Amino acid sequence: MEILPHEKQIYEYEETIKQVKEQNKNNALWTKDEIKKIEDKLKKLKKKVYSKLTAWDRVLICRHSDRPHSLDYIQNISDEYEEIFGDRTYMDDASIITALAKIDGKKFVIIGQEKGKDTDSRITRNFGMTHPEGYRKALRAMKLAEKFNIPVVTLIDTPGAFPGLSAEERGQGWAIAKNLFEMAQLRTQIIVVLIGEGCSGGALGIGVGDVIGMLEHAYYSVISPEGCASILYKDPTKKSQAAKSLKIHAEDLIKLNIIDKIIKEPQGGAHLDPEIVYKNVKTFILSSFDSLKNTKGDSLIDKRYEKFRNMGEFIKSK
């Protein structure tokens, strides 16, 4: 069980309450009122801790080993799904999951970046770092969705596209650029959900959409805080300062029109109560589709273009 630095005191309180209740089963030394007082103190402590989270604390929540990943969402929000494999050019990249799915009876093509949960699955999934063939597989699934007029849902969760020489040899930059170009013109609805890390072009390669939602403690950035600290401050230990300066969280990005909706997480993060976040993500996807279902063809593409043209803020010098 991974305990984050800001969760340590909360965990100690919870363990104390468990021990007290266990002791009381055999020998009632604590009254109900005394136990309730401790539980009330725990609630106050949680409220205090979680109301003062730093940008770096939230990055750690986003990277928590128990945080739900794409496969968890697909399995928990879908009535049924059937995975699609391979890019028909080179191989199947396990860091990208593509699937035909039904959510509340509605058909979707779901594309998600998957990190894995244990050592073996993380190696298999390449820690969520996508190769060129992964982006080509994603594009293949999108084109299938376009052909049959099925909306696309993408789930972003990556520390970045795989930076190795083999990926560059197979056209990593071209594969991402191709996806950006094709997604901008895709003639079916695209709903994007940032469920975890959204780093650099690795995230943007499946991130062009008509509606973009972001979980409360996810982050979306051109670079990781550690990378930023190494480049700008020449000191990777200044990652906390970099995380704050980068403005990578949902409340910052919604002001810049980069995302459209902040999806609430349970207190302390999605890893503490995944069922809540599955429900919230499912609601977001279905409500977004309802708002998009009557927009089609050229109108859909024009609105998508305008959406991305209006992102950010520009200051003109005098």
N, C-alpha and C positions, 0 to 999 in steps of 0.2 A: 504494500500500500504506500503510495507516494504522498508525503505530507509536504505541502509548500510552506515556505518560511512564515508567511502571514497566517497560515492555518494551525501552526504549532500549538498556540495557547488554546485555541478552540478544541483541538483534538484532545489535549490534556483534560479539559473540562468534561468532554464527552466520555472519556475513559473513566474519569472519577465517578460520574453519574452511573455508568454501567456497573462499576464495582459496588457502589452503594446499593443499587437495586438487587444485585446478585447476593450480597450479604444479607439483605433484608428478607430474602426468601427463607432462609434458615433461622435467622435471629433478627427480629424487627427492632433494630437499634435506632433507625431513622423514621421519623413520622412523615406522613404524606406532605404536610406543610413544609417541613424542612427540605424535603426533596424538591418540592415545587419552587422553593426559594433559589435553590441551586440551578434549576432549569430556567428560571426567570433571568438569573445572572448570565447564563449561557446565551439566551436570546439577546440580551443587551450587548454582550460581548461581540456576538456575530454582527449585529447591526453596526456597532462601532467600527469593527475591523473592515467589514465589507463596504462601508461608506467612505473609507479613507484609502482605498486601493490606489497604488501608484500605477503609472503606465507600464512599468516593468512587472509589477505584480500581475497585471492582466495578461501580459505576454506569457508569463509562467502558467496562468490558468489555461490559456489557449493551447499550451503545449503539454498539458497534464496527460500522463500516460493512460488515464481512465476516461479521458474525454471521448465522446462518441465520434466515430469516423464515418466516412461515406457509406461503407457497407452496412453499418449499424442503422443509418437513416433509411437506406433502401429497404432493408429487411423490416423495419418497424413502421414505415409510413405506407408501404405498398400492400395492396391486396394480394398481388402476385407479381413476379418478375422473371424474366428470362435473359440471362447475360449473353452479350455478343462479344466474340473474341477476334483478335487479330486485325491488322491493317491491310492485309492482302498484298503487302509489298515486301515486308521483311520478317516481322514476328509479332507476337502478342506481348504488349507491355502491361504487366500486372499492376503498375502504379496507377493506371486508369481503369476504372470499371465502367463499362457501357452496358445498358440494359433496356429492354422493352418492359414497361411496367404499367400497372393499373393502380391508381390512387383514387379511392372512393368511386370505383367504376370508370374513371376517366383514363384514357390512354396517354402515356408520356414516354419519351425517351430520356432516360436519366444517365448523366455522365458525371462521374465523381472521382476525385483524386483520393487514393487510399494509401495510408501510411503503414497499416498493420498494427498488431497489438503486442506480440511477443517477438523474441529475437528472430525466430525462423520466418514469421510472416513479414516482419519489417525488412528483412533481407530480400525476400521474394518480391515485396512491393517497392523495393528500392527506397524505403523511407518516404514515399510519396513524391520522389523526384522523377518527373516524367521524362522519358526519352522521346526522340522524334517520332518513333512508331506509335507512341501513346497519343500524341497529338493527331497523327494521321488516323488512328483508330477512332478517336473522338469525332473527327471531321466526317469519317465514314458513317458513323451513327447519326450525325446531324443531317447528312444528305439523305439518309434513309427516312428520317423524320420528315424532312421537307417533301420527299416524294409522296408520302402517304398522309401529309397534312397533320402530323402529330406534333404537339408542342414539346419543346426541349427544356429539361431542367438540368442545370450544372451545379455541382457541389464542389466548391473550391477549398482545398486544404493541402497546401504544399509549402515547403521551405524554399522552393525554387525549382526550376527545370534542372535536370541532371547536367552538371557542368563538365563532365569528363570528356576526354579527347574522342572517345568512340561516338559520343552524341554529336560532337561538332563534325566529325567525319561523315555522319549520316544526315547532316543538314538541320541541326537543332534550330538555329535562327530562322531558316527558311520555313520549317514546319510551323513555328509559332506565328510568323508573319502571314503565312497562308491561312491559318485559322482565323486570324484577325480580319483578313480580307473577306473570307467566305462567310464568317458569322455576321459581318456588317450587312451582307446581302441575302442572308438566309430568309426564305419566304415562309417561315413559320415562327410562332411565338417562342421566345427564349427567356426563361426565368433563371436568374443566377442567385445562388445562396452561398455566402461566405460562412463556412461552418468552423473554420479554424484559422490556420496561417494562410495568408494570401500574399506571397512574396514574388515580386518582380514579374517578368514576362512569363514565368512558369505558371502564375495564376491567371494572368491576362489571356493566355492561350486558350482558355475556355471561359473567359470572363466577359465577353461582349454580349449584352442582353437588353431586353426591353424593360425589365424590372429587376432591380438588384437589391436583395435583402442581405442583412449582415447580422450574425449573432452578436449579442451584447459584448462578449469578451473575445471575439475574433479580432484579427488585425489584418490590415491591407496596406501594403507598402511597396515602394520601388526596391527596397533593400531591407534586410534584417537589421535589427538594432545593433547586433554585434558587428555586422559588416559596415554599417554607417559609422560606428565608433572607431573602427580600425582605419577607415579612409579619412574621415573629417578630423578626428581628435588624435589620430595615430596611437590610440590606446583602446583596445577592445574591452577593458574593464569599465569603460564609461558607457556601457550599453544601456544603463538605466537613464542616463542623461539623454542619450540618443533616442530612446523610446519615447521620451516626453517631447523632444523637439520635432520628431517626425510627424506627429499628429496622425497616428495610424489607427485610431479606434473609431467606432461607429459614430459617436456624437460629434467628432471632428469632421468625418467624411460626409455626413449628411448635410452639413452646412455648405459644403463645396459641391453639392449635387452629384457626388461620386456614387453614393448609394441612395436608395429611395426609402428604405424601411429598416428600423432597428428591431430585431427579433429578440424578445426578452429571454433571458436565461434564469434558471432558479438561483436563489441567493447563493453566492459563492462560486457559481459556474456550473456548466452543463454536466460535469462529471459527478456532481453531488445528487442529481436527480434527472437522469436522462429522459425519463418518460415525459416530463414537462416540456423539454425542448423538442422532442419528437412531435408532440402535439402542436407546438407553436410553429415549427417549420412546415408541417403538413397544412396547417391553416393558412400560412403565408402563400404556399404554392397554389392552393386551390383558389384563394381570393385573388391572387395575381392573375391566374388564368381567366377567371371570370371577368376581370377588368380588360383583358386583352383579346378574348375570344372573338369579338366582333371586328377587330382590326386585322386586316389581311392585305396581302399583296404589296403594292407600291406604297400604300399608306403606312403599313407596318415598318417598311424599310426607311421611309422618310422620317418617321417619328424616332426611330432608333438613331438615325444620323443626327437629328437635332438634339437628342438626349446627350450624345457624346460631345457634340460641339459646345454644349452649354455647361460642361463640367469645369470646375475650378474657378479661380478669380484672377483677373489680370489688372495690374496697376500700371497706368501710363505715366511715364515720367514727363515732367513739364519741359 
